[in-house]
Amino acid sequence: MISTQPILTTPLAIDLNDAAVAVVSETGLLHVEPAYVVVADGPARFGADALPVLKRWPRLTSVRYWRDLTAAPLQRPLRAFVSNAEIVAAHLRRLWLTHGTSSQRGLVCATPPWWTPGQITALIDISREYELAILGLVDASVAAVRNEYPGRELLHIDAGLHTLTLTHIRQDGQARVGEREFFPSLGVESLQRLATELIARRFIEHSRFDPLHSAEMEQALFDRLPDWLGRVARDVDARLELKSGTDRFRATIDAADFRERMAAACEPLLQRLRSRIVMRGPHVLQVPQRLTDFPGVLDSLMRLPECEIHVLEPGAAAFGALARLTPERVDVPVVRTELPWDRPPVERAASGVAPAERSECAATHLLAGHRAWRLGAEPLTIGTGVTAGEHGVLLEAGLRGVSRHHCTVRTENGVQMLLDHSRFGTLLNGHRVDTAAVLKAGDVISLGTPPVELRLIAEVAGHGA
């Protein structure tokens, strides 16, 4: 239960995200730092202090202590730390000693959407053991959402270090947590790894120099990654340079290609969002600012039809928790999953339609080899058993991993859909289709082993308008 006696002083609020822990007070944003720790010689290095050595000492590093918070002993202790709970306690105490004041009697915490009840209990146990008073707990997704959006579905993206969470926020008089989906392949760490690999590949192609061949060079690339991603976002071609000993190595990144590859990694999320929009109508998607650090990710989201994108300020969940939670000492681990709105409703724009240049384009044809099939009202079947009287693409008999009636492209309520009927599975843009997916021009359907690729294209008039 939560005691009925209110705490009169203003607490410190913390967003406990494993990608970036944010600390706020009534004066504003105080601090944001990644949830990293390196324990080598001397005191533990947290956050920004850990960045310069993070890749140099991987065995002395932890980036999962917030994700895997428990009091259970670590399989391999991190020097003096024998559990993730001890690391979390040290990190929390450091933040409190640095940013807390005598007038702030405790913490309000925005908790990650992937935490279990056992992890919430572990946080309360830590607060008691180290005399860090917890004055409120609220789910980070609902804390970050402060405006109602009449006439639209509201979704919130939580971009953690190890997973991305898509949360439906119910708008029934207040903000309330609805259904959730998790995308482990789209955490910040996965996006960082993809960006690093794409850059490293360009160095290899230009000079046969592999910047990932040693921990020292991997650290050098990691140090430069934020600046380089900024260049890719701004420039047509980004020219990069690394120094190894007395040698200098250079590479050039095609920014458009880089953005396209980063966007392709988001395909599972994009497929899910397209399906939701088709089924439920217009949406609003609230996105954390850290996703904008990766060129191509926000661009891919902004091309979704009937979907407004709002980028949240750093520390949004902590600010929302601080503004709307009445600070009361928490005796048992109860996390609020609903909060009142504290900002005015955001009405829908008059048109509600994305500009043409930002909208995804509908396909008119399916291209298989050197032949094109027009897409229309009649379903188009793909497989090895398509008969002469059927409208479909007949694939060569005996292809491994291809069914007689493998999949179908059809139009439902004016939207082109891919439906998978096979036991082998169908890939859309390299990602397996879960029963059905929305299609657009430029998509690639793959089936069988080795894969047969079919591309969705759009017929254009005049000079490509």
C-alpha positions as CSV (number, residue, x, y, z in Angstrom):
1,M,0.0,0.0,0.0
2,I,0.9,3.7,-0.3
3,S,0.8,5.7,2.9
4,T,-1.8,8.5,3.1
5,Q,0.6,11.0,4.6
6,P,2.0,13.2,1.7
7,I,5.6,14.3,1.5
8,L,5.6,18.1,1.4
9,T,9.0,18.7,-0.3
10,T,9.6,18.3,-4.1
11,P,11.3,15.0,-4.9
12,L,13.9,14.2,-7.5
13,A,12.5,12.3,-10.5
14,I,14.5,9.6,-12.4
15,D,13.7,7.8,-15.7
16,L,15.2,4.4,-15.2
17,N,15.9,3.5,-18.8
18,D,18.8,1.2,-19.5
19,A,19.8,3.3,-22.6
20,A,19.9,6.6,-20.7
21,V,19.1,7.4,-17.1
22,A,17.6,10.9,-16.9
23,V,17.4,13.0,-13.7
24,V,15.0,16.0,-13.4
25,S,13.8,18.4,-10.7
26,E,11.3,21.2,-10.6
27,T,14.1,23.4,-12.1
28,G,14.5,21.3,-15.2
29,L,16.6,18.5,-16.7
30,L,19.6,18.0,-14.5
31,H,21.5,15.1,-16.1
32,V,21.3,12.3,-18.7
33,E,23.8,9.5,-18.9
34,P,24.0,6.0,-20.5
35,A,23.5,3.1,-18.1
36,Y,27.1,1.7,-18.4
37,V,29.6,0.8,-15.7
38,V,33.3,-0.1,-16.0
39,V,35.1,-1.4,-13.0
40,A,38.8,-1.6,-13.5
41,D,41.4,0.1,-11.4
42,G,39.9,2.5,-8.8
43,P,36.3,3.4,-8.3
44,A,33.5,2.2,-10.6
45,R,33.0,4.4,-13.7
46,F,29.3,5.1,-14.5
47,G,27.7,6.8,-17.5
48,A,29.8,9.2,-19.4
49,D,32.8,8.4,-17.3
50,A,32.6,4.8,-18.6
51,L,32.4,5.8,-22.3
52,P,36.2,6.3,-23.0
53,V,37.0,2.7,-21.9
54,L,33.8,0.9,-22.6
55,K,35.2,-1.1,-25.6
56,R,38.7,-1.4,-24.2
57,W,37.8,-3.5,-21.2
58,P,34.7,-5.6,-22.1
59,R,35.3,-8.1,-19.3
60,L,35.2,-5.3,-16.8
61,T,32.1,-3.8,-18.2
62,S,28.3,-4.2,-17.6
63,V,25.5,-2.7,-19.8
64,R,22.8,-5.0,-18.5
65,Y,22.5,-4.2,-14.8
66,W,19.3,-2.2,-15.2
67,R,17.9,-4.7,-17.7
68,D,18.6,-7.7,-15.5
69,L,18.1,-6.2,-12.1
70,T,18.0,-8.9,-9.4
71,A,19.8,-9.7,-6.2
72,A,20.9,-13.1,-7.6
73,P,24.7,-13.6,-7.7
74,L,26.4,-12.8,-11.0
75,Q,27.9,-15.8,-12.8
76,R,31.1,-13.7,-13.1
77,P,31.3,-10.9,-10.4
78,L,32.3,-7.5,-11.6
79,R,35.1,-6.9,-9.1
80,A,33.5,-5.9,-5.9
81,F,29.9,-6.1,-7.3
82,V,28.5,-9.6,-6.9
83,S,25.0,-8.9,-8.2
84,N,23.2,-6.5,-10.5
85,A,21.3,-5.1,-7.5
86,E,24.6,-3.9,-6.0
87,I,25.5,-2.1,-9.3
88,V,22.0,-0.5,-9.5
89,A,22.3,0.6,-5.8
90,A,25.8,2.2,-6.5
91,H,24.5,4.0,-9.6
92,L,21.4,5.3,-7.8
93,R,23.4,6.5,-4.8
94,R,25.8,8.3,-7.1
95,L,23.0,10.1,-8.9
96,W,21.4,11.0,-5.6
97,L,24.6,12.3,-4.0
98,T,25.3,14.4,-7.2
99,H,21.9,15.8,-7.9
100,G,19.8,15.5,-4.7
101,T,19.5,18.4,-2.2
102,S,18.5,18.6,1.5
103,S,15.0,19.8,0.5
104,Q,14.4,16.6,-1.6
105,R,13.4,13.8,0.6
106,G,13.4,11.0,-2.0
107,L,12.9,9.8,-5.5
108,V,10.0,9.5,-7.9
109,C,10.9,6.8,-10.5
110,A,9.6,6.2,-14.0
111,T,10.1,2.4,-14.3
112,P,10.9,0.6,-17.6
113,P,8.0,-1.2,-19.4
114,W,9.9,-4.5,-19.5
115,W,10.5,-4.7,-15.7
116,T,8.9,-7.6,-13.9
117,P,7.1,-7.3,-10.5
118,G,10.2,-9.0,-9.0
119,Q,12.5,-6.3,-10.4
120,I,10.2,-3.6,-8.9
121,T,10.5,-5.4,-5.6
122,A,14.3,-5.4,-5.9
123,L,14.3,-1.7,-6.5
124,I,12.2,-1.1,-3.3
125,D,14.6,-3.4,-1.3
126,I,17.6,-1.4,-2.6
127,S,15.9,1.9,-1.5
128,R,15.3,0.5,2.0
129,E,18.8,-0.9,2.4
130,Y,20.6,2.3,1.3
131,E,18.0,4.7,2.7
132,L,16.9,6.1,-0.6
133,A,13.3,6.9,-0.1
134,I,11.0,6.0,-3.1
135,L,8.1,8.4,-3.1
136,G,6.3,7.2,-6.2
137,L,6.5,4.6,-9.0
138,V,4.9,5.0,-12.4
139,D,5.2,3.2,-15.7
140,A,7.6,5.2,-17.9
141,S,5.3,5.0,-21.0
142,V,2.3,6.5,-19.4
143,A,4.4,9.1,-17.5
144,A,5.9,10.4,-20.8
145,V,2.4,10.9,-22.3
146,R,0.8,14.2,-21.1
147,N,-1.6,15.2,-23.9
148,E,-4.7,13.6,-25.2
149,Y,-5.1,13.1,-28.9
150,P,-8.9,13.0,-29.7
151,G,-9.9,10.9,-32.7
152,R,-6.6,9.0,-33.0
153,E,-4.9,6.0,-31.5
154,L,-2.0,6.9,-29.2
155,L,1.3,4.9,-29.2
156,H,4.5,5.4,-27.2
157,I,7.9,4.0,-28.1
158,D,10.3,3.3,-25.3
159,A,13.8,2.8,-26.8
160,G,15.8,0.8,-24.3
161,L,19.4,-0.3,-24.7
162,H,18.4,-3.9,-25.3
163,T,14.8,-3.8,-26.6
164,L,12.2,-1.4,-28.1
165,T,8.8,-1.4,-26.6
166,L,5.6,-0.2,-28.4
167,T,2.8,0.7,-25.9
168,H,-0.8,1.5,-26.7
169,I,-1.9,4.3,-24.4
170,R,-5.6,4.2,-23.7
171,Q,-7.4,7.6,-23.7
172,D,-10.4,7.0,-21.5
173,G,-10.4,10.1,-19.4
174,Q,-6.8,9.7,-18.5
175,A,-3.6,8.1,-19.9
176,R,-3.7,4.4,-19.2
177,V,-1.3,1.6,-20.3
178,G,-2.8,-0.7,-22.9
179,E,-1.4,-3.6,-24.9
180,R,2.3,-3.9,-25.5
181,E,4.7,-5.4,-28.0
182,F,8.5,-5.9,-27.6
183,F,11.1,-5.7,-30.4
184,P,14.4,-7.1,-29.1
185,S,16.2,-6.5,-32.4
186,L,15.6,-2.8,-32.2
187,G,17.2,-1.7,-29.0
188,V,19.6,1.2,-29.0
189,E,22.6,-1.2,-28.7
190,S,21.4,-3.1,-31.8
191,L,21.1,0.1,-33.8
192,Q,24.6,1.2,-32.6
193,R,26.0,-2.2,-33.6
194,L,24.5,-1.9,-37.1
195,A,25.8,1.6,-37.6
196,T,29.2,0.5,-36.4
197,E,29.3,-2.5,-38.8
198,L,28.2,-0.4,-41.8
199,I,30.9,2.2,-41.1
200,A,33.5,-0.5,-40.5
201,R,32.6,-2.2,-43.8
202,R,33.2,1.0,-45.7
203,F,36.7,1.3,-44.2
204,I,37.4,-2.3,-45.3
205,E,36.1,-1.5,-48.8
206,H,38.2,1.7,-49.1
207,S,41.5,0.6,-47.5
208,R,41.2,-3.0,-46.3
209,F,41.5,-1.7,-42.8
210,D,39.2,-3.3,-40.3
211,P,38.6,-0.9,-37.4
212,L,37.0,-3.7,-35.4
213,H,40.1,-5.8,-35.4
214,S,41.2,-4.7,-31.9
215,A,39.6,-3.3,-28.8
216,E,41.6,-0.1,-29.1
217,M,40.3,0.7,-32.7
218,E,36.8,-0.4,-31.8
219,Q,36.9,2.2,-29.0
220,A,38.2,4.8,-31.4
221,L,35.2,4.1,-33.7
222,F,32.8,4.1,-30.8
223,D,34.1,7.5,-29.6
224,R,33.5,9.0,-33.0
225,L,30.2,7.4,-33.7
226,P,27.9,10.2,-32.5
227,D,29.8,12.8,-34.6
228,W,29.8,10.5,-37.6
229,L,26.1,9.8,-37.4
230,G,25.5,13.5,-37.3
231,R,27.5,13.9,-40.5
232,V,25.5,11.2,-42.2
233,A,22.3,12.9,-41.2
234,R,23.5,16.3,-42.6
235,D,25.6,15.4,-45.6
236,V,25.1,13.7,-49.0
237,D,28.5,11.9,-48.5
238,A,30.2,11.8,-45.1
239,R,34.0,11.6,-45.2
240,L,35.4,9.7,-42.2
241,E,39.0,9.2,-40.9
242,L,40.6,6.9,-38.3
243,K,44.2,6.9,-37.1
244,S,46.0,3.7,-36.2
245,G,49.6,4.3,-35.1
246,T,51.2,6.5,-37.7
247,D,48.7,5.5,-40.4
248,R,45.5,7.3,-41.4
249,F,42.6,5.5,-43.0
250,R,39.7,7.2,-44.7
251,A,36.3,6.1,-45.9
252,T,33.3,7.8,-47.5
253,I,29.7,7.0,-46.5
254,D,26.9,7.3,-48.9
255,A,24.4,8.9,-46.6
256,A,21.3,7.9,-48.5
257,D,22.4,4.3,-48.6
258,F,23.2,4.4,-44.9
259,R,19.8,5.8,-44.0
260,E,18.1,3.2,-46.1
261,R,20.0,0.3,-44.3
262,M,19.1,1.7,-40.9
263,A,15.5,2.1,-41.9
264,A,15.5,-1.5,-43.2
265,A,16.4,-2.7,-39.7
266,C,13.1,-1.1,-38.4
267,E,11.0,-3.3,-40.7
268,P,9.4,-5.4,-38.0
269,L,8.2,-2.2,-36.2
270,L,7.1,-0.6,-39.5
271,Q,5.1,-3.7,-40.5
272,R,3.3,-3.7,-37.1
273,L,2.5,0.0,-37.3
274,R,1.2,-0.3,-40.9
275,S,-1.1,-3.1,-39.8
276,R,-2.4,-1.1,-36.8
277,I,-3.1,2.0,-39.0
278,V,-5.0,-0.1,-41.5
279,M,-7.1,-1.8,-38.8
280,R,-7.7,1.2,-36.4
281,G,-7.3,4.4,-38.4
282,P,-5.2,7.5,-37.7
283,H,-2.4,7.2,-35.1
284,V,-0.1,9.4,-33.1
285,L,3.3,8.0,-32.3
286,Q,5.5,9.5,-29.6
287,V,9.2,8.8,-30.1
288,P,12.1,9.3,-27.7
289,Q,14.7,11.7,-28.9
290,R,17.5,9.1,-28.8
291,L,16.0,7.4,-31.8
292,T,16.7,10.5,-33.9
293,D,20.4,9.9,-33.4
294,F,20.2,7.1,-36.0
295,P,19.8,8.5,-39.5
296,G,17.0,6.9,-41.4
297,V,15.0,5.6,-38.4
298,L,12.8,8.7,-37.9
299,D,12.5,9.2,-41.7
300,S,11.0,5.7,-42.0
301,L,8.4,6.4,-39.3
302,M,7.5,9.8,-40.9
303,R,6.7,8.1,-44.2
304,L,3.9,6.1,-42.5
305,P,0.4,7.2,-43.8
306,E,-2.1,8.6,-41.3
307,C,0.5,8.7,-38.5
308,E,1.6,11.8,-36.7
309,I,5.1,11.7,-35.2
310,H,6.0,13.6,-32.0
311,V,9.6,13.5,-30.7
312,L,9.7,13.7,-26.9
313,E,12.1,15.9,-25.0
314,P,14.9,14.2,-23.1
315,G,13.7,13.1,-19.6
316,A,10.0,13.2,-20.7
317,A,9.0,10.3,-18.5
318,A,10.7,11.8,-15.5
319,F,9.1,15.2,-16.1
320,G,5.7,13.5,-16.5
321,A,6.1,11.6,-13.3
322,L,7.3,14.6,-11.3
323,A,4.4,16.8,-12.5
324,R,1.6,14.3,-11.9
325,L,2.5,12.0,-9.0
326,T,1.7,13.1,-5.5
327,P,4.9,12.1,-3.6
328,E,4.0,9.5,-0.9
329,R,6.3,7.0,0.7
330,V,6.0,3.6,-1.1
331,D,5.8,0.8,1.4
332,V,5.1,-2.0,-1.2
333,P,6.1,-2.0,-4.9
334,V,3.0,-0.6,-6.6
335,V,3.6,0.9,-10.0
336,R,1.0,3.4,-11.3
337,T,-0.2,2.5,-14.9
338,E,-2.5,5.4,-15.3
339,L,-2.2,9.1,-14.8
340,P,-4.4,12.2,-15.4
341,W,-3.7,14.5,-18.4
342,D,-2.0,17.7,-17.3
343,R,-1.7,19.4,-20.7
344,P,-4.4,20.5,-23.2
345,P,-5.7,18.0,-25.8
346,V,-4.0,18.2,-29.2
347,E,-6.6,18.4,-31.9
348,R,-6.1,16.8,-35.3
349,A,-4.9,19.0,-38.2
350,A,-7.6,19.8,-40.7
351,S,-6.2,17.6,-43.5
352,G,-4.8,14.8,-41.4
353,V,-2.9,13.6,-44.4
354,A,0.9,13.4,-44.7
355,P,2.5,15.5,-47.5
356,A,2.8,13.4,-50.7
357,E,6.6,13.5,-50.7
358,R,6.6,11.9,-47.2
359,S,3.9,9.3,-47.8
360,E,4.6,5.7,-48.6
361,C,3.7,4.9,-52.2
362,A,1.2,2.2,-53.2
363,A,2.4,-0.6,-55.5
364,T,0.8,-1.1,-58.9
365,H,2.8,-4.2,-60.0
366,L,4.6,-7.3,-58.7
367,L,7.9,-7.9,-60.5
368,A,9.1,-11.5,-60.8
369,G,12.2,-11.9,-62.9
370,H,11.6,-10.0,-66.1
371,R,7.8,-10.1,-65.9
372,A,5.3,-7.8,-64.1
373,W,1.9,-8.7,-62.7
374,R,-0.6,-5.9,-62.3
375,L,-2.1,-5.6,-58.8
376,G,-5.9,-5.0,-58.6
377,A,-9.0,-6.2,-56.9
378,E,-8.4,-9.8,-57.7
379,P,-6.0,-11.6,-55.3
380,L,-2.6,-12.6,-56.7
381,T,-1.5,-16.1,-55.6
382,I,2.2,-17.0,-55.4
383,G,3.5,-20.6,-55.3
384,T,4.4,-23.8,-57.2
385,G,0.8,-25.0,-57.6
386,V,-0.8,-22.0,-59.3
387,T,-3.1,-23.4,-62.0
388,A,-3.7,-22.0,-65.5
389,G,-7.0,-20.5,-64.6
390,E,-5.7,-18.7,-61.5
391,H,-4.4,-15.2,-61.3
392,G,-1.0,-15.7,-59.8
393,V,2.7,-16.2,-60.1
394,L,3.7,-19.8,-60.9
395,L,7.1,-20.6,-59.5
396,E,9.3,-23.5,-60.6
397,A,8.2,-26.9,-59.2
398,G,10.7,-28.4,-56.8
399,L,11.9,-25.2,-55.2
400,R,12.9,-25.9,-51.6
401,G,10.9,-24.1,-49.0
402,V,8.0,-23.0,-51.3
403,S,4.5,-24.2,-50.9
404,R,1.9,-24.8,-53.7
405,H,-0.1,-21.8,-52.6
406,H,2.7,-20.1,-50.6
407,C,1.3,-16.5,-50.2
408,T,-1.2,-14.1,-51.6
409,V,-1.1,-10.4,-52.4
410,R,-4.6,-8.9,-52.2
411,T,-6.3,-5.6,-51.5
412,E,-8.4,-5.1,-48.4
413,N,-10.3,-1.8,-47.8
414,G,-8.0,-0.2,-50.4
415,V,-4.8,-1.4,-48.8
416,Q,-2.5,-4.0,-50.3
417,M,-1.7,-6.9,-48.0
418,L,0.6,-9.9,-48.1
419,L,-0.8,-13.0,-46.5
420,D,1.4,-16.0,-45.7
421,H,-0.2,-19.4,-46.0
422,S,3.0,-21.6,-45.9
423,R,4.6,-23.7,-43.2
424,F,8.0,-22.4,-44.4
425,G,7.4,-18.7,-43.9
426,T,7.6,-15.6,-46.1
427,L,10.1,-12.7,-45.7
428,L,9.2,-9.1,-46.3
429,N,12.2,-6.9,-46.6
430,G,14.3,-9.6,-44.9
431,H,11.9,-10.0,-41.9
432,R,9.5,-12.9,-41.5
433,V,5.8,-12.0,-41.9
434,D,3.6,-12.9,-39.0
435,T,0.4,-14.0,-40.9
436,A,-0.1,-10.7,-42.8
437,A,1.7,-7.5,-43.5
438,V,0.9,-4.2,-45.3
439,L,2.7,-3.7,-48.6
440,K,4.1,-0.6,-50.4
441,A,6.1,0.1,-53.5
442,G,9.8,-0.9,-53.0
443,D,9.0,-3.8,-50.8
444,V,10.8,-7.1,-51.5
445,I,9.1,-10.5,-50.9
446,S,11.4,-13.5,-50.4
447,L,10.5,-17.1,-50.3
448,G,12.3,-20.5,-50.6
449,T,15.9,-21.6,-50.4
450,P,17.8,-20.2,-52.2
451,P,15.4,-17.2,-52.0
452,V,13.2,-16.2,-54.8
453,E,12.7,-12.4,-54.7
454,L,9.6,-10.6,-55.9
455,R,9.6,-6.8,-55.9
456,L,6.7,-4.4,-55.5
457,I,6.9,-1.5,-57.9
458,A,4.8,1.6,-58.8
459,E,3.9,2.7,-62.2
460,V,4.5,6.4,-62.7
461,A,3.4,8.9,-65.4
462,G,5.4,11.5,-67.3
463,H,8.8,12.2,-65.8
464,G,8.3,10.1,-62.7
465,A,5.7,12.3,-61.0
